[in-house]
Amino acid sequence: MILASKSPRRKEILESFDMKLEIKTADIDESSNEIKPSKQVEEIAYKKAIKIANENKKSYVLAADTVVVFENNILGKPKDEKDAYDMLKKMSGKVHEVITGYVFLNLEKKIEIISHNRTKVYMRDFDEEKINWYIATKEPMDKAGAYGIQGKGNILIDKIDGDFFNVMGFPLSKFINDLEINGISLEEIKKL
Ligand SMILES: Cc1cn([C@H]2C[C@H](O)[C@@H](COP(=O)(O)OP(=O)(O)OP(=O)(O)O)O2)c(=O)[nH]c1=O
């Protein structure tokens, strides 16, 4: 299948399940008029997937989009270090939600799966010194909400309620379940 994503995390998660991936990245306009975060991530994932699917009509194409939702605000990737600092400062000691939308298409076979998953993340109370230390690692800059649960950012997190991979950028378990519901078996998934 084609993974329409430049995210190394999404590739890693899917490859851990022995999927054979061809990477093709779609540069799309990541803006959305949707108000609901779940609809927004689905719309942006759809834009990524359909762009590549239109150029590869026989292929299975998968794309995703991840955001952090904190007190009704949608947080994407930080614009700069100051933005990363501001995001982390307000999320310290509080709970937020990570939502990943994903879209799986095969235009020729008329397969279309559009879905999302949510994980609650409880952050520890951390001080300015720790935020500055974390920003100096450079880890926050390419990640929604300015942290990576799978990296050094893990020490900022107390616990989660939901799927870890969903926070990392792709809810593998829910996706596999969706495919099975659509009649695609575990053996077939590896060969798509
Ligand atoms: C919250 C969180 C996000 N992230 C990452 C997952 C996503 O890669 C990124 C959110 O940006 P996205 O726009 O969802 O994805 P991307 O730009 O990295 O890749 P593409 O659009 O080509 O598919 O944040 C982590 O790696 N760990 C985390 O804990």
The ligand as an ORCA input file, in Angstrom:
! r2SCAN-3c Opt
* xyz 0 1
  C       1.399     14.141     20.300
  C       2.456     13.497     19.429
  C       2.546     13.786     18.081
  N       3.508     13.209     17.304
  C       3.612     13.497     15.853
  C       2.785     12.563     14.971
  C       2.729     13.300     13.659
  O       3.824     12.873     12.858
  C       2.920     14.777     14.067
  C       1.695     15.576     13.727
  O       1.775     16.054     12.422
  P       0.885     15.556     11.199
  O       0.571     16.761     10.361
  O      -0.244     14.699     11.669
  O       1.866     14.586     10.381
  P       3.277     14.856      9.698
  O       3.346     16.244      9.137
  O       4.352     14.442     10.649
  O       3.268     13.799      8.503
  P       2.323     13.723      7.210
  O       1.380     14.898      7.204
  O       3.238     13.699      6.016
  O       1.597     12.399      7.382
  O       3.127     14.774     15.470
  C       4.440     12.319     17.865
  O       5.310     11.802     17.153
  N       4.340     12.019     19.196
  C       3.394     12.565     20.011
  O       3.376     12.244     21.211
*
